[in-house]
């Protein structure tokens, strides 16, 4: 490592490299940045509201609404009014997103395995603890 590279700069470089790798992978599925996390949330439980999704993603409802509009135009999701509360819209997966689910999940697992394959289990555990501490510190 270069002597003048700070830890923060190195962390940014790792994030950037990860972003580039994920962008390459997601484009194969016709997905763009930010969209896969929304799909993974719906894979866990389909039919969530914009509020539930925005809370889960840590994004504003306005940002999530815009994302939903774009994904709806791309055919990955659709929204329907809640039957018991007509003010609420629920977001659902389409056949298109269900078709890519298994391959998308497998691809993400492969990338994770490749990314951390040089670390022992102990080092991965340590890295996870250190990153959690950083996340907690930055969230304050």
N, C-alpha and C positions, 0 to 999 in steps of 0.2 A: 504494500500500500504506500502511496505517496505520502511523504511526511507532512505536506501542507493540506492534505485532505482531512477535514474535520469529520467527526462522527456524524454530525447532522448532514453534511454534504453527502457522505457515504450512504446514509439512510435514504436521502432523496434520490440518489442514483439507483439504489435497489428498487425503490418504488417506481421509478421511471422505467427501469428494465422490465419489471413485472407488468406495468401498464402496457408497454409495447407488446409483450408476449401475449397478454390476454386480448388485446385488440386484434392481433393476428388470428388468434383462435376463434374469437367470437365472430369475426367477419365471415368465417367459413359457414357459420350458421345463419348469416344474414342479420346478425345482431350488432349493435353499436354500444359503445361505452355506457355504463350505467344501467343498461337494460337487463342483463343477466341476473343481477341481484334481485330485481323485481320478480323475474320468473322463478327464481329459487324460493322466494317467499311464498309465491302461489303454489309451487310444487309441494311445499309443506302443508299448506291449507288454502285451497281454492276458495274464491268468493269473499275475499277480504274487502274492507272499505278503504278509501283513499287515506283516511285518518289512521287506520291500523298499519297500512303499508308505509306511510310517511314516518310514523313512530318507529317502526322496525328498521327502516333505512337511515333514520337520523336526518331526514330531509324535510323541507317545508311541504305542506300540502299542495301549494302552488307548483312547486318543482315536480312533485310526483304526478300531479294532474297533467302537466305538460308531457311528461314521460309516457303516461298512459295514453294520451291522445296520439302520440307518435307510434306507440306499439300497437294501438288499435288500427291505425292506418296501414301498418306493416302486416297485420293479420295474426299477431301473436296472442292478443288478448281481446276480450270484448267486455263491455259493462252493461249491467242490467239494474233496473230499479229494484230495491229491496221490497219484497211483497208486504212486509209488515210496517215499513216506514218509507213512504214514497219520496221522502227528501233525501234518502240515502241511496247511493249507487254502489253496487258490489262488482268487483273485478274478477273475471274468470278467464282461465286458459282456453285457447282454441285448440282444435285438432292439430294445427300446425305446430304449436308449442309442445303439445303432448308427444308428437312424433319425434321431436329432437331431444326430449328429456333424458333418456337413458344415455345417448351418445354425449350430450352436453355434460352430464354429471360424470361420466367416465373420463371424458377429456379433462375436466377440471381436476379430478383425482390424479390423473397421470401427470399433469403439470405440477401439482403439489408434490407428488413423489419425486419427480425429477429435480425440482427446485431444492428440496431438502435432503436428497439422497447422499450428499457428501457428509452429512452430520450423523453422529451416533444418536441413539434414542435419548441418551442423557443430555447431549448437546441440544437436541431439538426441544427437550423439556426446559432446559435453561433458557434458550432463546425465547420460548413462549412466555416464561415468567418475566423475562426482561422486557419484552414487548408489551406485556400487560401493564407493567409498571409505568412504561412510557405513556401508554394510552391513558391510564388513570391520571398521571401528572398533567398531561395536555388537556384532559377533560375538565380540570378544575377551573 
